Amino acid sequence: MHQLFKDFQERFAKSHQDLNNVLDALPDEAMDWVPGENMNSTAVLISHVAGAGRFWVGDMALGEQSERVRQDEFETDGISKDNLQARLDESMAYIQEGLTKLTIEDLDRMVEWPGRNQSLSVGWCLLHGLEHTTEHVGHLQILQQLWEAQAA
């Protein structure tokens, strides 16, 4: 496997560890807590990160359709930390395995973004998937801080 894909694996793993740290730090009752209007809960963001990671690596880079319904991720409610952890673990395992299937030549291959009438390179899809994950890691870390502040 090319070093670039090993680097992607390592960065995705680090981001998922950061997500696990947030889950570990929060109690069950924090999963559905929303700090304000038009904000997302921990459960929503975890579900979204898991679904989006699978989408960008699987659906887009590998062409393995997941039948993901993005809107469902934003309606996540009443799901246990264990279930959320399982979603993250499943997504991470899929991403790690999926990256082993790609070659350096695949990075330049163009794919269609469903429903967007837009072509993207596989390399762009992988980079965006990683960026998207790390962006939401930051959101979840702030959400954790807000929960801890209001609980104190």
C-alpha positions, 0 to 999 in steps of 0.5 A, a space after each residue: 500500500 502506498 504511503 499516502 494511504 497509510 497516512 490517510 489511515 493514520 489520520 482517520 484513526 486519530 480523528 476517530 480516537 478523538 471522537 471516542 474520547 468525547 464519547 468516553 467523557 460524556 454521560 449517556 444523558 449528554 447524547 441528545 443534549 442540544 446547547 441552543 437553537 439550530 445546533 446539533 447533539 452529540 448523537 446527531 454529529 456522531 451519526 453524521 460523521 459515521 455516515 459521511 466517512 462511509 459515504 466519501 470513502 465507500 460510495 464516492 472513492 470505491 463506488 460501493 453504494 451504501 444507500 445512505 440517507 443523509 437526513 436520517 443522521 440529523 434526526 438521530 435521537 434516543 440512541 445509546 452511547 454503545 450504539 453510537 460507538 458501534 456506528 463509529 467503529 463500523 465506519 472506521 473499520 470500513 474506511 481503514 479496509 477501503 483505503 487498502 483497496 485504492 491505488 495511487 492511480 485511483 486518486 485522479 479517477 473522476 466520479 460523479 457526486 450523486 444528485 449534484 451534477 458534479 464530478 470530483 476526483 477520488 483524491 478530492 473525495 478522500 481529502 474532503 472525507 478526512 477534512 469533514 471528520 476533523 471539522 466535526 471532531 472540533 464541533 464535538 469537542 466544543 459540545 463536550 466543553 459546553 456540556 461540562 460547563 452547564 453541568 458544573 
